[in-house]
């Protein structure tokens, strides 16, 4: 993921608001399940689509 895309995803009330409401602080352990990206490696550009 491009750095700008990654930074932009965390801006605004959406994701940042979620983390604040869930009381997730920097350095806290966190697990996220993202359906549709199974088998995608960190070096790939993956397209996430809703399940068929």
Predicted model as a PDB file, atoms N, CA, C, CB and O in Angstrom, pLDDT in the B-factor column:
MODEL        1                                                                  
ATOM      1  N   UNK A   1       0.856  -1.164   0.000  1.00 65.00           N  
ATOM      2  CA  UNK A   1       0.000   0.000   0.000  1.00 65.00           C  
ATOM      3  C   UNK A   1       0.905   1.232   0.000  1.00 65.00           C  
ATOM      4  CB  UNK A   1      -0.975  -0.005   1.228  1.00 65.00           C  
ATOM      5  O   UNK A   1       1.875   1.299   0.755  1.00 65.00           O  
ATOM      6  N   UNK A   2       0.590   2.169  -0.824  1.00 73.00           N  
ATOM      7  CA  UNK A   2       1.361   3.409  -0.878  1.00 73.00           C  
ATOM      8  C   UNK A   2       1.244   4.153   0.449  1.00 73.00           C  
ATOM      9  CB  UNK A   2       0.880   4.304  -2.045  1.00 73.00           C  
ATOM     10  O   UNK A   2       0.186   4.133   1.079  1.00 73.00           O  
ATOM     11  N   UNK A   3       2.328   4.812   0.879  1.00 75.00           N  
ATOM     12  CA  UNK A   3       2.337   5.536   2.140  1.00 75.00           C  
ATOM     13  C   UNK A   3       1.216   6.550   2.248  1.00 75.00           C  
ATOM     14  CB  UNK A   3       3.648   6.224   2.320  1.00 75.00           C  
ATOM     15  O   UNK A   3       0.562   6.636   3.287  1.00 75.00           O  
ATOM     16  N   UNK A   4       0.979   7.327   1.187  1.00 75.00           N  
ATOM     17  CA  UNK A   4      -0.077   8.341   1.222  1.00 75.00           C  
ATOM     18  C   UNK A   4      -1.445   7.676   1.387  1.00 75.00           C  
ATOM     19  CB  UNK A   4      -0.047   9.204  -0.064  1.00 75.00           C  
ATOM     20  O   UNK A   4      -2.274   8.144   2.167  1.00 75.00           O  
ATOM     21  N   UNK A   5      -1.680   6.598   0.659  1.00 72.00           N  
ATOM     22  CA  UNK A   5      -2.950   5.886   0.758  1.00 72.00           C  
ATOM     23  C   UNK A   5      -3.140   5.357   2.181  1.00 72.00           C  
ATOM     24  CB  UNK A   5      -3.010   4.726  -0.267  1.00 72.00           C  
ATOM     25  O   UNK A   5      -4.239   5.430   2.731  1.00 72.00           O  
ATOM     26  N   UNK A   6      -2.076   4.829   2.769  1.00 70.00           N  
ATOM     27  CA  UNK A   6      -2.150   4.308   4.121  1.00 70.00           C  
ATOM     28  C   UNK A   6      -2.447   5.420   5.128  1.00 70.00           C  
ATOM     29  CB  UNK A   6      -0.850   3.601   4.482  1.00 70.00           C  
ATOM     30  O   UNK A   6      -3.270   5.240   6.026  1.00 70.00           O  
ATOM     31  N   UNK A   7      -1.785   6.558   4.984  1.00 71.00           N  
ATOM     32  CA  UNK A   7      -2.003   7.679   5.901  1.00 71.00           C  
ATOM     33  C   UNK A   7      -3.409   8.255   5.739  1.00 71.00           C  
ATOM     34  CB  UNK A   7      -0.954   8.776   5.663  1.00 71.00           C  
ATOM     35  O   UNK A   7      -4.079   8.548   6.729  1.00 71.00           O  
ATOM     36  N   UNK A   8      -3.857   8.417   4.493  1.00 70.00           N  
ATOM     37  CA  UNK A   8      -5.185   8.977   4.233  1.00 70.00           C  
ATOM     38  C   UNK A   8      -6.291   8.095   4.810  1.00 70.00           C  
ATOM     39  CB  UNK A   8      -5.396   9.158   2.730  1.00 70.00           C  
ATOM     40  O   UNK A   8      -7.330   8.604   5.230  1.00 70.00           O  
ATOM     41  N   UNK A   9      -6.079   6.775   4.834  1.00 67.00           N  
ATOM     42  CA  UNK A   9      -7.094   5.853   5.357  1.00 67.00           C  
ATOM     43  C   UNK A   9      -7.347   6.079   6.844  1.00 67.00           C  
ATOM     44  CB  UNK A   9      -6.665   4.404   5.120  1.00 67.00           C  
ATOM     45  O   UNK A   9      -8.442   5.805   7.334  1.00 67.00           O  
ATOM     46  N   UNK A  10      -6.357   6.570   7.554  1.00 62.00           N  
ATOM     47  CA  UNK A  10      -6.511   6.775   8.983  1.00 62.00           C  
ATOM     48  C   UNK A  10      -6.953   8.164   9.378  1.00 62.00           C  
ATOM     49  CB  UNK A  10      -5.249   6.473   9.652  1.00 62.00           C  
ATOM     50  O   UNK A  10      -7.114   8.444  10.566  1.00 62.00           O  
ATOM     51  N   UNK A  11      -7.153   9.037   8.415  1.00 66.00           N  
ATOM     52  CA  UNK A  11      -7.562  10.408   8.718  1.00 66.00           C  
ATOM     53  C   UNK A  11      -9.079  10.508   8.849  1.00 66.00           C  
ATOM     54  CB  UNK A  11      -7.061  11.369   7.631  1.00 66.00           C  
ATOM     55  O   UNK A  11      -9.818   9.626   8.412  1.00 66.00           O  
ATOM     56  N   UNK A  12      -9.512  11.577   9.447  1.00 62.00           N  
ATOM     57  CA  UNK A  12     -10.945  11.841   9.536  1.00 62.00           C  
ATOM     58  C   UNK A  12     -11.604  11.038  10.641  1.00 62.00           C  
ATOM     59  CB  UNK A  12     -11.615  11.535   8.219  1.00 62.00           C  
ATOM     60  O   UNK A  12     -10.937  10.314  11.381  1.00 62.00           O  
ATOM     61  N   UNK A  13     -12.905  11.172  10.746  1.00 67.00           N  
ATOM     62  CA  UNK A  13     -13.609  10.545  11.859  1.00 67.00           C  
ATOM     63  C   UNK A  13     -13.777   9.032  11.719  1.00 67.00           C  
ATOM     64  CB  UNK A  13     -14.949  11.173  12.008  1.00 67.00           C  
ATOM     65  O   UNK A  13     -14.040   8.346  12.707  1.00 67.00           O  
ATOM     66  N   UNK A  14     -13.629   8.514  10.512  1.00 71.00           N  
ATOM     67  CA  UNK A  14     -13.896   7.088  10.288  1.00 71.00           C  
ATOM     68  C   UNK A  14     -13.039   6.163  11.123  1.00 71.00           C  
ATOM     69  CB  UNK A  14     -13.696   6.760   8.853  1.00 71.00           C  
ATOM     70  O   UNK A  14     -13.446   5.755  12.211  1.00 71.00           O  
ATOM     71  N   UNK A  15     -11.870   5.828  10.637  1.00 75.00           N  
ATOM     72  CA  UNK A  15     -11.007   4.871  11.311  1.00 75.00           C  
ATOM     73  C   UNK A  15     -10.464   5.431  12.618  1.00 75.00           C  
ATOM     74  CB  UNK A  15      -9.862   4.468  10.403  1.00 75.00           C  
ATOM     75  O   UNK A  15     -10.426   4.723  13.624  1.00 75.00           O  
ATOM     76  N   UNK A  16     -10.047   6.680  12.618  1.00 76.00           N  
ATOM     77  CA  UNK A  16      -9.521   7.294  13.837  1.00 76.00           C  
ATOM     78  C   UNK A  16     -10.594   7.311  14.926  1.00 76.00           C  
ATOM     79  CB  UNK A  16      -9.019   8.730  13.552  1.00 76.00           C  
ATOM     80  O   UNK A  16     -10.301   7.044  16.092  1.00 76.00           O  
ATOM     81  N   UNK A  17     -11.826   7.620  14.551  1.00 79.00           N  
ATOM     82  CA  UNK A  17     -12.928   7.626  15.506  1.00 79.00           C  
ATOM     83  C   UNK A  17     -13.203   6.245  16.069  1.00 79.00           C  
ATOM     84  CB  UNK A  17     -14.177   8.168  14.856  1.00 79.00           C  
ATOM     85  O   UNK A  17     -13.500   6.092  17.254  1.00 79.00           O  
ATOM     86  N   UNK A  18     -13.100   5.240  15.210  1.00 81.00           N  
ATOM     87  CA  UNK A  18     -13.294   3.859  15.660  1.00 81.00           C  
ATOM     88  C   UNK A  18     -12.267   3.493  16.722  1.00 81.00           C  
ATOM     89  CB  UNK A  18     -13.202   2.884  14.473  1.00 81.00           C  
ATOM     90  O   UNK A  18     -12.618   2.953  17.771  1.00 81.00           O  
ATOM     91  N   UNK A  19     -10.989   3.786  16.449  1.00 81.00           N  
ATOM     92  CA  UNK A  19      -9.934   3.436  17.401  1.00 81.00           C  
ATOM     93  C   UNK A  19     -10.104   4.193  18.718  1.00 81.00           C  
ATOM     94  CB  UNK A  19      -8.555   3.732  16.799  1.00 81.00           C  
ATOM     95  O   UNK A  19      -9.869   3.638  19.791  1.00 81.00           O  
ATOM     96  N   UNK A  20     -10.508   5.443  18.635  1.00 83.00           N  
ATOM     97  CA  UNK A  20     -10.704   6.232  19.852  1.00 83.00           C  
ATOM     98  C   UNK A  20     -11.858   5.657  20.672  1.00 83.00           C  
ATOM     99  CB  UNK A  20     -10.976   7.716  19.503  1.00 83.00           C  
ATOM    100  O   UNK A  20     -11.736   5.481  21.884  1.00 83.00           O  
ATOM    101  N   UNK A  21     -12.977   5.366  20.007  1.00 85.00           N  
ATOM    102  CA  UNK A  21     -14.146   4.817  20.697  1.00 85.00           C  
ATOM    103  C   UNK A  21     -13.839   3.438  21.288  1.00 85.00           C  
ATOM    104  CB  UNK A  21     -15.342   4.725  19.733  1.00 85.00           C  
ATOM    105  O   UNK A  21     -14.320   3.107  22.372  1.00 85.00           O  
ATOM    106  N   UNK A  22     -13.046   2.639  20.582  1.00 86.00           N  
ATOM    107  CA  UNK A  22     -12.687   1.302  21.054  1.00 86.00           C  
ATOM    108  C   UNK A  22     -11.541   1.344  22.067  1.00 86.00           C  
ATOM    109  CB  UNK A  22     -12.302   0.417  19.872  1.00 86.00           C  
ATOM    110  O   UNK A  22     -11.132   0.315  22.604  1.00 86.00           O  
ATOM    111  N   UNK A  23     -11.033   2.552  22.319  1.00 89.00           N  
ATOM    112  CA  UNK A  23      -9.945   2.771  23.278  1.00 89.00           C  
ATOM    113  C   UNK A  23      -8.696   1.992  22.922  1.00 89.00           C  
ATOM    114  CB  UNK A  23     -10.393   2.391  24.669  1.00 89.00           C  
ATOM    115  O   UNK A  23      -8.048   1.416  23.795  1.00 89.00           O  
ATOM    116  N   UNK A  24      -8.347   1.971  21.616  1.00 87.00           N  
ATOM    117  CA  UNK A  24      -7.127   1.341  21.141  1.00 87.00           C  
ATOM    118  C   UNK A  24      -6.055   2.424  21.087  1.00 87.00           C  
ATOM    119  CB  UNK A  24      -7.333   0.655  19.737  1.00 87.00           C  
ATOM    120  O   UNK A  24      -6.193   3.412  20.365  1.00 87.00           O  
ATOM    121  N   UNK A  25      -4.986   2.229  21.857  1.00 87.00           N  
ATOM    122  CA  UNK A  25      -3.900   3.199  21.914  1.00 87.00           C  
ATOM    123  C   UNK A  25      -2.706   2.723  21.103  1.00 87.00           C  
ATOM    124  CB  UNK A  25      -3.486   3.453  23.362  1.00 87.00           C  
ATOM    125  O   UNK A  25      -2.602   1.540  20.777  1.00 87.00           O  
ATOM    126  N   UNK A  26      -1.800   3.648  20.774  1.00 85.00           N  
ATOM    127  CA  UNK A  26      -0.557   3.294  20.087  1.00 85.00           C  
ATOM    128  C   UNK A  26       0.148   2.194  20.872  1.00 85.00           C  
ATOM    129  CB  UNK A  26       0.369   4.538  19.924  1.00 85.00           C  
ATOM    130  O   UNK A  26       0.267   2.271  22.095  1.00 85.00           O  
ATOM    131  N   UNK A  27       0.608   1.186  20.171  1.00 88.00           N  
ATOM    132  CA  UNK A  27       1.336   0.099  20.799  1.00 88.00           C  
ATOM    133  C   UNK A  27       0.456  -1.038  21.299  1.00 88.00           C  
ATOM    134  CB  UNK A  27       2.126   0.630  21.925  1.00 88.00           C  
ATOM    135  O   UNK A  27       0.972  -2.091  21.675  1.00 88.00           O  
ATOM    136  N   UNK A  28      -0.866  -0.849  21.311  1.00 90.00           N  
ATOM    137  CA  UNK A  28      -1.769  -1.929  21.725  1.00 90.00           C  
ATOM    138  C   UNK A  28      -1.795  -3.025  20.661  1.00 90.00           C  
ATOM    139  CB  UNK A  28      -3.203  -1.383  21.974  1.00 90.00           C  
ATOM    140  O   UNK A  28      -1.699  -2.759  19.463  1.00 90.00           O  
ATOM    141  N   UNK A  29      -1.925  -4.249  21.127  1.00 88.00           N  
ATOM    142  CA  UNK A  29      -2.075  -5.369  20.196  1.00 88.00           C  
ATOM    143  C   UNK A  29      -3.452  -5.274  19.546  1.00 88.00           C  
ATOM    144  CB  UNK A  29      -1.892  -6.747  20.926  1.00 88.00           C  
ATOM    145  O   UNK A  29      -4.427  -4.895  20.196  1.00 88.00           O  
ATOM    146  N   UNK A  30      -3.526  -5.618  18.265  1.00 83.00           N  
ATOM    147  CA  UNK A  30      -4.778  -5.489  17.534  1.00 83.00           C  
ATOM    148  C   UNK A  30      -4.830  -6.554  16.448  1.00 83.00           C  
ATOM    149  CB  UNK A  30      -4.925  -4.071  16.925  1.00 83.00           C  
ATOM    150  O   UNK A  30      -3.845  -6.782  15.746  1.00 83.00           O  
ATOM    151  N   UNK A  31      -5.972  -7.201  16.314  1.00 81.00           N  
ATOM    152  CA  UNK A  31      -6.178  -8.172  15.249  1.00 81.00           C  
ATOM    153  C   UNK A  31      -7.355  -7.712  14.416  1.00 81.00           C  
ATOM    154  CB  UNK A  31      -6.417  -9.602  15.817  1.00 81.00           C  
ATOM    155  O   UNK A  31      -8.415  -7.384  14.948  1.00 81.00           O  
ATOM    156  N   UNK A  32      -7.165  -7.689  13.107  1.00 78.00           N  
ATOM    157  CA  UNK A  32      -8.246  -7.310  12.198  1.00 78.00           C  
ATOM    158  C   UNK A  32      -8.447  -8.437  11.195  1.00 78.00           C  
ATOM    159  CB  UNK A  32      -7.933  -5.962  11.470  1.00 78.00           C  
ATOM    160  O   UNK A  32      -7.490  -8.923  10.593  1.00 78.00           O  
ATOM    161  N   UNK A  33      -9.674  -8.838  11.025  1.00 78.00           N  
ATOM    162  CA  UNK A  33     -10.034  -9.847  10.033  1.00 78.00           C  
ATOM    163  C   UNK A  33     -10.634  -9.108   8.846  1.00 78.00           C  
ATOM    164  CB  UNK A  33     -11.039 -10.918  10.619  1.00 78.00           C  
ATOM    165  O   UNK A  33     -11.672  -8.458   8.969  1.00 78.00           O  
ATOM    166  N   UNK A  34      -9.974  -9.213   7.697  1.00 75.00           N  
ATOM    167  CA  UNK A  34     -10.435  -8.514   6.502  1.00 75.00           C  
ATOM    168  C   UNK A  34     -10.779  -9.556   5.437  1.00 75.00           C  
ATOM    169  CB  UNK A  34      -9.352  -7.506   5.979  1.00 75.00           C  
ATOM    170  O   UNK A  34      -9.898 -10.019   4.713  1.00 75.00           O  
ATOM    171  N   UNK A  35     -12.052  -9.921   5.342  1.00 74.00           N  
ATOM    172  CA  UNK A  35     -12.443 -10.922   4.347  1.00 74.00           C  
ATOM    173  C   UNK A  35     -12.119 -10.451   2.930  1.00 74.00           C  
ATOM    174  CB  UNK A  35     -13.939 -11.234   4.467  1.00 74.00           C  
ATOM    175  O   UNK A  35     -12.272  -9.275   2.601  1.00 74.00           O  
ATOM    176  N   UNK A  36     -11.679 -11.372   2.116  1.00 71.00           N  
ATOM    177  CA  UNK A  36     -11.416 -11.058   0.720  1.00 71.00           C  
ATOM    178  C   UNK A  36      -9.954 -10.826   0.403  1.00 71.00           C  
ATOM    179  CB  UNK A  36     -12.189  -9.864   0.331  1.00 71.00           C  
ATOM    180  O   UNK A  36      -9.601 -10.638  -0.761  1.00 71.00           O  
ATOM    181  N   UNK A  37      -9.082 -10.835   1.425  1.00 73.00           N  
ATOM    182  CA  UNK A  37      -7.661 -10.629   1.129  1.00 73.00           C  
ATOM    183  C   UNK A  37      -6.826 -11.833   1.564  1.00 73.00           C  
ATOM    184  CB  UNK A  37      -7.150  -9.358   1.822  1.00 73.00           C  
ATOM    185  O   UNK A  37      -5.606 -11.733   1.686  1.00 73.00           O  
ATOM    186  N   UNK A  38      -7.476 -12.954   1.793  1.00 74.00           N  
ATOM    187  CA  UNK A  38      -6.749 -14.167   2.139  1.00 74.00           C  
ATOM    188  C   UNK A  38      -5.752 -14.483   1.029  1.00 74.00           C  
ATOM    189  CB  UNK A  38      -7.722 -15.356   2.364  1.00 74.00           C  
ATOM    190  O   UNK A  38      -6.090 -14.425  -0.153  1.00 74.00           O  
ATOM    191  N   UNK A  39      -4.548 -14.810   1.406  1.00 75.00           N  
ATOM    192  CA  UNK A  39      -3.524 -15.161   0.429  1.00 75.00           C  
ATOM    193  C   UNK A  39      -2.821 -13.976  -0.189  1.00 75.00           C  
ATOM    194  CB  UNK A  39      -4.124 -15.969  -0.641  1.00 75.00           C  
ATOM    195  O   UNK A  39      -1.932 -14.165  -1.018  1.00 75.00           O  
ATOM    196  N   UNK A  40      -3.179 -12.773   0.178  1.00 78.00           N  
ATOM    197  CA  UNK A  40      -2.512 -11.580  -0.342  1.00 78.00           C  
ATOM    198  C   UNK A  40      -1.268 -11.325   0.496  1.00 78.00           C  
ATOM    199  CB  UNK A  40      -3.466 -10.339  -0.324  1.00 78.00           C  
ATOM    200  O   UNK A  40      -1.348 -11.275   1.723  1.00 78.00           O  
ATOM    201  N   UNK A  41      -0.116 -11.161  -0.154  1.00 77.00           N  
ATOM    202  CA  UNK A  41       1.120 -10.932   0.593  1.00 77.00           C  
ATOM    203  C   UNK A  41       1.369  -9.434   0.769  1.00 77.00           C  
ATOM    204  CB  UNK A  41       2.317 -11.594  -0.124  1.00 77.00           C  
ATOM    205  O   UNK A  41       0.732  -8.610   0.113  1.00 77.00           O  
ATOM    206  N   UNK A  42       2.294  -9.094   1.655  1.00 75.00           N  
ATOM    207  CA  UNK A  42       2.608  -7.693   1.921  1.00 75.00           C  
ATOM    208  C   UNK A  42       3.233  -6.990   0.723  1.00 75.00           C  
ATOM    209  CB  UNK A  42       3.535  -7.592   3.102  1.00 75.00           C  
ATOM    210  O   UNK A  42       3.241  -5.760   0.669  1.00 75.00           O  
ATOM    211  N   UNK A  43       3.753  -7.742  -0.233  1.00 81.00           N  
ATOM    212  CA  UNK A  43       4.403  -7.132  -1.394  1.00 81.00           C  
ATOM    213  C   UNK A  43       3.469  -7.023  -2.596  1.00 81.00           C  
ATOM    214  CB  UNK A  43       5.631  -7.931  -1.776  1.00 81.00           C  
ATOM    215  O   UNK A  43       3.867  -6.500  -3.637  1.00 81.00           O  
ATOM    216  N   UNK A  44       2.235  -7.508  -2.469  1.00 75.00           N  
ATOM    217  CA  UNK A  44       1.267  -7.470  -3.568  1.00 75.00           C  
ATOM    218  C   UNK A  44       0.362  -6.247  -3.461  1.00 75.00           C  
ATOM    219  CB  UNK A  44       0.420  -8.750  -3.581  1.00 75.00           C  
ATOM    220  O   UNK A  44       0.187  -5.675  -2.385  1.00 75.00           O  
ATOM    221  N   UNK A  45      -0.203  -5.864  -4.588  1.00 78.00           N  
ATOM    222  CA  UNK A  45      -1.289  -4.895  -4.596  1.00 78.00           C  
ATOM    223  C   UNK A  45      -2.560  -5.720  -4.734  1.00 78.00           C  
ATOM    224  CB  UNK A  45      -1.136  -3.818  -5.766  1.00 78.00           C  
ATOM    225  O   UNK A  45      -2.773  -6.373  -5.756  1.00 78.00           O  
ATOM    226  N   UNK A  46      -3.408  -5.691  -3.704  1.00 76.00           N  
ATOM    227  CA  UNK A  46      -4.597  -6.535  -3.677  1.00 76.00           C  
ATOM    228  C   UNK A  46      -5.848  -5.686  -3.874  1.00 76.00           C  
ATOM    229  CB  UNK A  46      -4.680  -7.317  -2.352  1.00 76.00           C  
ATOM    230  O   UNK A  46      -5.936  -4.571  -3.360  1.00 76.00           O  
ATOM    231  N   UNK A  47      -6.788  -6.202  -4.600  1.00 74.00           N  
ATOM    232  CA  UNK A  47      -8.062  -5.553  -4.794  1.00 74.00           C  
ATOM    233  C   UNK A  47      -9.084  -6.258  -3.917  1.00 74.00           C  
ATOM    234  CB  UNK A  47      -8.485  -5.571  -6.289  1.00 74.00           C  
ATOM    235  O   UNK A  47      -9.281  -7.467  -4.032  1.00 74.00           O  
ATOM    236  N   UNK A  48      -9.729  -5.507  -3.046  1.00 71.00           N  
ATOM    237  CA  UNK A  48     -10.729  -6.081  -2.153  1.00 71.00           C  
ATOM    238  C   UNK A  48     -12.096  -5.892  -2.776  1.00 71.00           C  
ATOM    239  CB  UNK A  48     -10.668  -5.434  -0.740  1.00 71.00           C  
ATOM    240  O   UNK A  48     -12.500  -4.773  -3.092  1.00 71.00           O  
ATOM    241  N   UNK A  49     -12.799  -6.990  -2.949  1.00 71.00           N  
ATOM    242  CA  UNK A  49     -14.137  -6.953  -3.527  1.00 71.00           C  
ATOM    243  C   UNK A  49     -15.095  -7.642  -2.570  1.00 71.00           C  
ATOM    244  CB  UNK A  49     -14.169  -7.628  -4.930  1.00 71.00           C  
ATOM    245  O   UNK A  49     -14.697  -8.556  -1.847  1.00 71.00           O  
ATOM    246  N   UNK A  50     -16.347  -7.217  -2.556  1.00 69.00           N  
ATOM    247  CA  UNK A  50     -17.327  -7.914  -1.726  1.00 69.00           C  
ATOM    248  C   UNK A  50     -17.461  -9.363  -2.160  1.00 69.00           C  
ATOM    249  CB  UNK A  50     -18.689  -7.213  -1.794  1.00 69.00           C  
ATOM    250  O   UNK A  50     -17.281  -9.673  -3.338  1.00 69.00           O  
ATOM    251  N   UNK A  51     -17.775 -10.256  -1.228  1.00 67.00           N  
ATOM    252  CA  UNK A  51     -17.945 -11.667  -1.607  1.00 67.00           C  
ATOM    253  C   UNK A  51     -19.067 -11.820  -2.633  1.00 67.00           C  
ATOM    254  CB  UNK A  51     -18.245 -12.532  -0.360  1.00 67.00           C  
ATOM    255  O   UNK A  51     -20.067 -11.103  -2.598  1.00 67.00           O  
ATOM    256  N   UNK A  52     -18.877 -12.761  -3.535  1.00 67.00           N  
ATOM    257  CA  UNK A  52     -19.879 -13.012  -4.587  1.00 67.00           C  
ATOM    258  C   UNK A  52     -21.048 -13.765  -4.057  1.00 67.00           C  
ATOM    259  CB  UNK A  52     -19.278 -13.772  -5.741  1.00 67.00           C  
ATOM    260  O   UNK A  52     -21.982 -14.060  -4.802  1.00 67.00           O  
TER     261      UNK A  52                                                      
ENDMDL                                                                          
END                                                                             
